[in-house]
Amino acid sequence: MDGGFDCPNRDGTVAHGGCTFCSVSGSGDMIVAPSDPLPQQFHKEIDMMHQKWPHVDQYIVYFQNFTNTHAPVEVIRERFEQVVNLPGVVGLSVGTRPDCLPPEVVDYLAELNQRLYLWVELGLQTTYEKTSDLINRAHDYPTYVDAVARLRKHNINVCTHLINGLPGESLEMMRENVRRTILDSDVQGIKLHLLHLMRNTKMLRDYAEGRLQLMSKDDYVSVICDQLEMIPQDIIIHRLTGDAPWDSLVGPMWSLKKWEVLNAIDQELIRRDSYQGKFALRGEFTHATNSLTL
């Protein structure tokens, strides 16, 4: 759902122009009715979902696009409360940035965490400052690590977003992004995305000028399996690839056949005789001290 929020590196709070990979919808291209009032959005979304899953009657509302904690806490509360008591709603997933979690917002999220099933999804995308600057993330890696620690003090589930295929990043750097995320922060979920090069994004210039090479399907499947092998089994994999509208996607075009990609990942794991966590990197994370026991 579209909560009607903006983003701090679009509106001048920290930068202008947004992340270079982000579409004009703020990565909300698949939302059915983004301009409708929130309750109407909810009903239109579930009407569409019921065409495929007619018997589902419980829902997690996902505030997806832009930055859904980039507003005064009173505004955030007013918008979230419009949906948390709708029929069948049992949970909330809030997509946001690590630099948009001031204490009063974290306190409200902690309250929500006592009332319903809650995830906070943090867009990290990369652990490398050079890449982060290149794609105009406009926050650094320590800000992310601190945000996770402050959310985990309230036992809030955190899902970290990482993108494979960003400009200048090698396969080893993509593996290292997962390695650092696991070792440096107490996360309960990870979303692994393929970089989708979209029309009307600033990243098109990187592609045109040769600074971006789109990933091949074979490389993507291989690095995903490498990443899965190092992710402990207690961390939930929320996504292994993503969706993009065919009419605005520049590439990789093979990504449009999502089930073929997922099946290829399955087949590669079978070929390796492997699985998530086969070479897990961490032991038990001690929440009270943010220390690691290996």
C-alpha positions as a printed NumPy array, in Angstrom:
array([[  0.   ,   0.   ,   0.   ],
       [  1.014,   3.607,  -0.578],
       [  0.973,   5.534,   2.693],
       [  1.418,   8.913,   1.028],
       [  4.892,   9.511,   2.446],
       [  7.844,  11.171,   0.72 ],
       [ 11.543,  10.322,   0.951],
       [ 14.268,  12.422,   2.634],
       [ 16.653,  12.163,  -0.278],
       [ 13.965,  13.371,  -2.671],
       [ 12.509,  16.296,  -0.736],
       [ 15.839,  17.887,   0.262],
       [ 15.935,  16.701,   3.883],
       [ 19.221,  14.906,   3.2  ],
       [ 19.5  ,  15.059,  -0.61 ],
       [ 17.602,  15.566,  -3.841],
       [ 16.719,  13.244,  -6.685],
       [ 16.29 ,   9.983,  -4.772],
       [ 18.247,   6.766,  -5.177],
       [ 19.406,   6.422,  -8.765],
       [ 17.666,   3.039,  -9.185],
       [ 14.31 ,   4.198,  -7.823],
       [ 11.332,   4.769, -10.099],
       [  8.985,   7.735,  -9.895],
       [  6.627,   5.62 ,  -7.783],
       [  9.313,   5.116,  -5.126],
       [  9.502,   1.377,  -5.914],
       [  5.745,   1.051,  -5.58 ],
       [  5.09 ,   0.129,  -9.204],
       [  2.981,  -2.917,  -8.312],
       [  0.52 ,  -1.099,  -6.004],
       [ -3.009,  -1.359,  -7.401],
       [ -4.527,   1.999,  -6.429],
       [ -1.835,   4.206,  -4.826],
       [ -3.861,   7.425,  -4.94 ],
       [ -6.926,   6.01 ,  -3.183],
       [ -7.63 ,   6.483,   0.541],
       [ -5.934,   3.784,   2.59 ],
       [ -9.032,   1.705,   3.422],
       [ -9.994,   1.675,  -0.269],
       [ -6.467,   0.667,  -1.26 ],
       [ -6.697,  -2.204,   1.195],
       [ -9.972,  -3.538,  -0.207],
       [ -8.814,  -3.228,  -3.833],
       [ -5.569,  -5.068,  -3.025],
       [ -7.3  ,  -7.962,  -1.3  ],
       [ -9.936,  -8.166,  -4.062],
       [ -7.079,  -8.682,  -6.513],
       [ -5.289, -11.182,  -4.254],
       [ -8.492, -13.174,  -3.743],
       [ -8.54 , -13.939,  -7.455],
       [ -5.528, -16.162,  -6.797],
       [ -6.039, -17.045,  -3.136],
       [ -9.811, -16.896,  -2.582],
       [ -9.842, -18.415,   0.908],
       [ -7.296, -16.113,   2.578],
       [ -8.895, -14.036,   5.337],
       [ -5.892, -12.674,   7.279],
       [ -3.592,  -9.951,   5.995],
       [ -0.301,  -8.178,   6.641],
       [ -0.508,  -4.597,   5.377],
       [  2.748,  -3.604,   3.659],
       [  3.552,   0.113,   3.518],
       [  5.99 ,  -0.325,   0.682],
       [  7.075,   2.643,  -1.359],
       [  9.106,   5.721,  -0.453],
       [  9.938,   6.1  ,   3.273],
       [  7.066,   5.23 ,   5.583],
       [  8.443,   6.798,   8.745],
       [  9.471,  10.084,   7.102],
       [  6.914,  12.298,   8.824],
       [  6.06 ,  13.541,  12.309],
       [  4.947,  10.663,  14.5  ],
       [  1.419,  12.12 ,  14.691],
       [  1.097,  11.798,  10.907],
       [  2.514,   8.289,  10.9  ],
       [  0.111,   7.238,  13.635],
       [ -2.916,   8.737,  11.861],
       [ -2.131,   6.83 ,   8.654],
       [ -1.181,   3.492,  10.184],
       [ -4.215,   3.491,  12.465],
       [ -6.499,   3.702,   9.421],
       [ -5.586,   0.129,   8.517],
       [ -4.539,  -1.772,  11.647],
       [ -8.151,  -2.356,  12.716],
       [ -9.561,  -3.241,   9.301],
       [-11.198,  -6.698,   9.085],
       [ -8.644,  -9.472,   8.859],
       [ -5.55 ,  -7.329,   9.439],
       [ -3.173,  -9.202,  11.737],
       [  0.123,  -7.518,  10.92 ],
       [  1.986,  -4.555,   9.539],
       [  5.175,  -4.34 ,   7.5  ],
       [  6.777,  -0.902,   7.3  ],
       [  9.325,  -0.107,   4.612],
       [ 11.662,   2.707,   5.621],
       [ 15.235,   4.021,   5.779],
       [ 17.688,   3.693,   8.678],
       [ 17.958,   7.486,   9.006],
       [ 14.208,   7.979,   9.511],
       [ 13.744,   6.387,  12.906],
       [ 13.846,   9.104,  15.569],
       [ 13.111,   8.032,  19.185],
       [  9.419,   8.974,  19.134],
       [  8.834,   6.931,  15.969],
       [ 10.654,   3.927,  17.421],
       [  8.464,   4.268,  20.519],
       [  5.309,   4.164,  18.368],
       [  6.621,   1.138,  16.485],
       [  7.305,  -0.528,  19.838],
       [  3.669,   0.137,  20.798],
       [  2.471,  -1.402,  17.539],
       [  4.717,  -4.385,  18.166],
       [  2.737,  -5.085,  21.33 ],
       [ -0.57 ,  -4.909,  19.454],
       [  0.024,  -6.925,  16.288],
       [  2.586,  -8.76 ,  14.186],
       [  5.156,  -6.177,  13.031],
       [  8.136,  -6.042,  10.695],
       [ 10.273,  -3.009,   9.969],
       [ 11.98 ,  -3.322,   6.594],
       [ 15.19 ,  -1.307,   6.294],
       [ 16.53 ,  -0.388,   2.869],
       [ 20.273,  -0.88 ,   3.123],
       [ 20.993,  -2.1  ,  -0.45 ],
       [ 24.787,  -2.143,   0.044],
       [ 27.337,  -2.062,   2.857],
       [ 29.906,  -0.241,   0.696],
       [ 30.093,   3.528,   1.15 ],
       [ 31.44 ,   4.069,  -2.382],
       [ 28.428,   2.282,  -3.871],
       [ 26.064,   4.024,  -1.49 ],
       [ 27.375,   7.413,  -2.607],
       [ 27.162,   6.412,  -6.259],
       [ 23.487,   5.438,  -5.987],
       [ 22.663,   8.454,  -3.769],
       [ 21.533,   6.58 ,  -0.662],
       [ 22.491,   9.625,   1.451],
       [ 23.133,   7.674,   4.66 ],
       [ 26.103,   5.636,   5.821],
       [ 26.464,   2.065,   7.03 ],
       [ 26.878,   2.918,  10.76 ],
       [ 23.47 ,   4.637,  10.633],
       [ 21.963,   1.342,   9.527],
       [ 23.719,  -0.666,  12.249],
       [ 22.529,   1.798,  14.895],
       [ 18.941,   1.716,  13.593],
       [ 18.794,  -2.075,  13.851],
       [ 20.153,  -1.981,  17.401],
       [ 17.55 ,   0.591,  18.504],
       [ 14.673,  -1.394,  16.981],
       [ 15.897,  -4.643,  18.515],
       [ 15.886,  -3.076,  21.989],
       [ 12.093,  -3.268,  21.616],
       [ 12.204,  -6.772,  20.125],
       [ 10.934,  -5.455,  16.776],
       [ 11.518,  -7.79 ,  13.828],
       [ 13.892,  -6.258,  11.274],
       [ 14.185,  -7.253,   7.618],
       [ 17.153,  -5.848,   5.67 ],
       [ 16.958,  -5.168,   1.928],
       [ 20.05 ,  -5.824,  -0.214],
       [ 20.385,  -5.404,  -3.989],
       [ 22.58 ,  -7.65 ,  -6.111],
       [ 23.98 ,  -6.085,  -9.276],
       [ 24.585,  -2.487,  -8.209],
       [ 27.094,  -0.472, -10.301],
       [ 30.702,  -1.474,  -9.692],
       [ 29.972,  -4.328,  -7.3  ],
       [ 31.604,  -7.682,  -8.013],
       [ 30.099, -11.034,  -7.089],
       [ 32.436, -11.144,  -4.082],
       [ 31.191,  -7.723,  -2.949],
       [ 27.612,  -8.99 ,  -3.187],
       [ 28.53 , -11.94 ,  -0.99 ],
       [ 30.3  ,  -9.569,   1.393],
       [ 27.163,  -7.422,   1.689],
       [ 25.328, -10.417,   3.145],
       [ 28.288, -11.417,   5.294],
       [ 28.526,  -7.959,   6.897],
       [ 24.775,  -7.703,   7.404],
       [ 24.68 , -10.994,   9.284],
       [ 27.729, -10.327,  11.431],
       [ 27.082,  -6.634,  12.194],
       [ 23.345,  -6.54 ,  12.899],
       [ 20.722,  -8.663,  14.636],
       [ 18.234,  -9.098,  11.799],
       [ 15.375, -11.571,  11.602],
       [ 14.802, -11.317,   7.857],
       [ 16.615, -10.52 ,   4.619],
       [ 15.243,  -9.49 ,   1.227],
       [ 17.572, -10.192,  -1.676],
       [ 16.751,  -8.213,  -4.804],
       [ 17.993,  -8.278,  -8.342],
       [ 18.764,  -4.791,  -9.613],
       [ 16.032,  -3.863, -12.077],
       [ 17.077,  -1.112, -14.447],
       [ 13.943,   0.95 , -14.98 ],
       [ 13.009,   3.641, -17.446],
       [ 12.997,   7.231, -16.143],
       [ 15.66 ,   6.549, -13.493],
       [ 19.008,   8.254, -13.069],
       [ 20.755,   4.878, -13.197],
       [ 20.101,   4.762, -16.935],
       [ 23.01 ,   7.17 , -17.301],
       [ 25.351,   4.737, -15.537],
       [ 24.218,   2.043, -17.958],
       [ 24.606,   4.258, -21.027],
       [ 28.097,   5.34 , -19.95 ],
       [ 29.294,   1.805, -19.227],
       [ 29.441,   1.972, -15.418],
       [ 26.732,  -0.658, -15.01 ],
       [ 26.689,  -4.182, -16.387],
       [ 23.392,  -6.015, -15.988],
       [ 23.708,  -9.377, -14.283],
       [ 23.299, -12.6  , -16.192],
       [ 20.811, -15.148, -14.93 ],
       [ 23.605, -17.657, -14.253],
       [ 25.594, -15.162, -12.153],
       [ 22.504, -14.123, -10.211],
       [ 21.5  , -17.696,  -9.416],
       [ 25.062, -18.54 ,  -8.374],
       [ 25.499, -15.562,  -6.035],
       [ 22.039, -16.054,  -4.5  ],
       [ 22.944, -19.636,  -3.629],
       [ 26.263, -18.452,  -2.162],
       [ 24.374, -15.929,  -0.042],
       [ 21.778, -18.462,   1.087],
       [ 24.49 , -20.835,   2.227],
       [ 25.903, -18.24 ,   4.638],
       [ 22.543, -17.009,   6.042],
       [ 21.584, -18.806,   9.288],
       [ 18.4  , -20.832,   9.127],
       [ 16.696, -18.718,  11.8  ],
       [ 16.769, -15.689,   9.46 ],
       [ 13.667, -15.585,   7.245],
       [ 14.277, -15.06 ,   3.525],
       [ 11.529, -12.639,   2.503],
       [ 12.518, -12.455,  -1.157],
       [ 14.983, -13.989,  -3.609],
       [ 14.157, -11.819,  -6.594],
       [ 11.602,  -9.156,  -7.371],
       [  8.947,  -8.007,  -9.798],
       [  9.086,  -5.114, -12.225],
       [  6.484,  -3.929, -14.739],
       [  7.466,  -5.24 , -18.173],
       [  6.664,  -1.953, -19.882],
       [  9.129,   0.073, -17.785],
       [ 11.903,  -2.519, -17.372],
       [ 15.1  ,  -1.969, -19.352],
       [ 16.725,  -5.127, -18.026],
       [ 17.642,  -7.792, -17.222],
       [ 14.699,  -9.061, -19.236],
       [ 15.157, -12.64 , -18.018],
       [ 13.937, -11.431, -14.632],
       [ 10.389, -11.181, -15.963],
       [ 10.174, -14.975, -15.849],
       [ 10.21 , -15.046, -12.066],
       [  9.326, -18.706, -11.601],
       [ 12.105, -19.726, -13.961],
       [ 14.549, -17.809, -11.767],
       [ 13.226, -19.391,  -8.567],
       [ 13.304, -22.85 , -10.136],
       [ 16.893, -22.262, -11.277],
       [ 17.858, -21.381,  -7.694],
       [ 16.243, -24.606,  -6.471],
       [ 18.081, -26.625,  -9.111],
       [ 21.443, -25.056,  -8.278],
       [ 20.999, -25.831,  -4.578],
       [ 20.131, -29.417,  -5.487],
       [ 23.203, -29.623,  -7.737],
       [ 25.382, -28.389,  -4.86 ],
       [ 23.632, -30.648,  -2.346],
       [ 23.168, -27.441,  -0.384],
       [ 20.632, -25.376,   1.571],
       [ 20.19 , -22.155,   3.556],
       [ 22.683, -21.992,   6.388],
       [ 24.994, -24.785,   5.225],
       [ 27.942, -22.494,   5.93 ],
       [ 26.187, -20.192,   8.408],
       [ 28.309, -17.293,   9.576],
       [ 27.047, -16.611,  13.05 ],
       [ 26.117, -18.3  ,  16.27 ],
       [ 23.642, -16.985,  18.802],
       [ 23.261, -13.192,  18.784],
       [ 23.071, -11.827,  22.344],
       [ 20.452,  -9.072,  22.176],
       [ 21.254,  -7.411,  25.48 ],
       [ 24.834,  -6.619,  24.537],
       [ 24.683,  -6.8  ,  20.731],
       [ 27.521,  -9.295,  20.975],
       [ 28.097, -12.437,  19.004],
       [ 28.712, -15.915,  20.313],
       [ 30.289, -18.128,  17.675]])
